[in-house]
Each structure stands twice: as C-alpha cells, then as structure tokens.
Amino acid sequence: MAETLQPDDVLAPDGKSVKPYSTVIRESLLALPNLVKLMYRLLRDPRVPGRSKALVVMTLGYLVTPIDLIPDIPVIGQTDDLLLIAFSLNHLIKQSGPAIVVEHWDGSQDVLAIVQTLVDFGAGLVPSKVRRVLDRIAR
C-alpha cells in the first residue's frame, strides 16, 4: 500500500515523496553538535594531515579577527565566513578519508551524507582564485 500523502508533501517527478527544504535544513542544524565534535576529533587525530588541520585553524583565526574580505553587512557580510568554513571543513573531511570520518561521526550515516552534500555545495561556491590559494596552503 502506498504512503499516505500529507498536505505539505513534495513529490519528485517519479512520484516519491521528497523532504521539503525546511526539513533538510532542520536536520542539518540538529547535526551541528555532531559536526563540531567531528571537527574536534579530526583535528586531534594523528592520521589526519597536518596541513588540513592548519587550514581549519587559520579559518577559525580569520573568523575571530576583525578583518573581513566582505564588510559585516547583515547577511552578505557573513557569506565569506560561511564559505571559508565550508571550504576548510570540506577539505578536512576529504583529506581525512571516509573511514576516519565515519569512525568519528556520532550521528546517522544519512545525516552525514546530507552534511557532506551541504559542505560540498558551500565549498564549491568559493571563488576559484581563492580556492587555488587555499589549496596551495593546505597541500
């Protein structure tokens, strides 16, 4: 028997129910504590490359300094911070390898996949010139 549809269900072209964006965002926000723990554990893991750890530490340093690439205008001013966080976290996860990431992740694998997709998307928004500079630093 097919699932019972609710009034606010979204259907994909193949007829399957798709989670609305609000649900995906809510799940991602609920995963934030696990993401912070994952980042902390990866930074402490000796198997993770030191340059990837340095990139995360430099990003955190950038966040606490008053100097910004984009002035802190509401919403627009925080985009450089979010993109750098996404880029450095994405780099740390990719350089650590899937086995180490799964070992340190406390949440479900589905949520990890959603988080990875969001972080990947955010890292892809970093301008290519900035990405090349950051990649050079972390390699």
Secondary structure, DSSP 8 states (H G I E B T S, - for coil): ------TT-EE-TTS-EE--HHHHHHHHHHTHHHHHHHHHHHHH-TTS-HHHHHHHHHHHHHHHSS--SS---TTGGGHHHHHHHHHHHHHHHHHH-HHHHHHH--S-HHHHHHHHHHHHHHHHTS-HHHHHHHHHHH-
